[in-house]
Amino acid sequence: MKFTDRLWDSVESIWNGYLEHPFVTGLGDGTLDQGKFQHWLKQDYVYLVEYSRLMAIGAEKSPDLKTMSMFSEMLHGTLFGEMELHRGYAAEFGILEEELLLTEASAVNTAYTSYMLNHAQRGDAAAVAACLLACAWSYNYIGRSLSDKYPEQENNPYKQWVETYSGEDFTSLNGTAMTLLNKLAEGKPERELALLEEIVVKTSLYEYMFWDMCENQEEWPIKVGL
Ligand SMILES: Cc1ncc(CN)c(N)n1
């Protein structure tokens, strides 16, 4: 049994909750409010900058060249593949990249990336791979589920979103993330596997909170004008 099979049993119910989330169903059927989508776009751009740092940390902590190549393949795919989606939508909305980058990360966004960066700094390459997994795998899972459930995407303003996360490139990036963790978890004692599992479950919960944050267009509870 692969380690990711064990993880699936722990996260399946959380991830099925994503598929019923109003933000996610709105992406699939095209009814999502544009303001909410723009909130996602801005928050997610700065999220992906921090997420990219994780892959650089993973490359640095890699035990061998093959592992280093896999982390850097993911880094390249995120910076030059996935983030192109965001830059494309931003251009459509007349939002400059500088504006995206000036976004102040919301409370949930800050908590999520800080959680991952903390584990990545303290742990080994397997811990970094565990931090990366829910992000890659769950978006691919959502993208593919939406593409199956809503095959008619022609008039959907979020068609590009669904196509990106269900498409070949992102599916391959996710395959790398899964292979990485399965390989790095091999031979680890149960105590360490349990910690890796906890990271994947907690990041899955953060993913749910991120959807909520975008649905409710949350930032911080009080505006202080930093
Ligand atoms: C919050 C979040 N989670 C996952 C992904 C997919 N890389 C994303 N873009 N943003």
The ligand as a Gaussian input file, in Angstrom:
#p B3LYP/6-31G(d) Opt

LIG

0 1
 C       -4.819000      27.768000      -1.546000
 C       -4.382000      26.946000      -2.713000
 N       -4.275000      25.620000      -2.596000
 C       -3.849000      24.911000      -3.690000
 C       -3.508000      25.473000      -4.874000
 C       -3.038000      24.687000      -6.043000
 N       -1.648000      24.830000      -6.217000
 C       -3.644000      26.849000      -4.940000
 N       -3.352000      27.540000      -6.068000
 N       -4.082000      27.593000      -3.860000

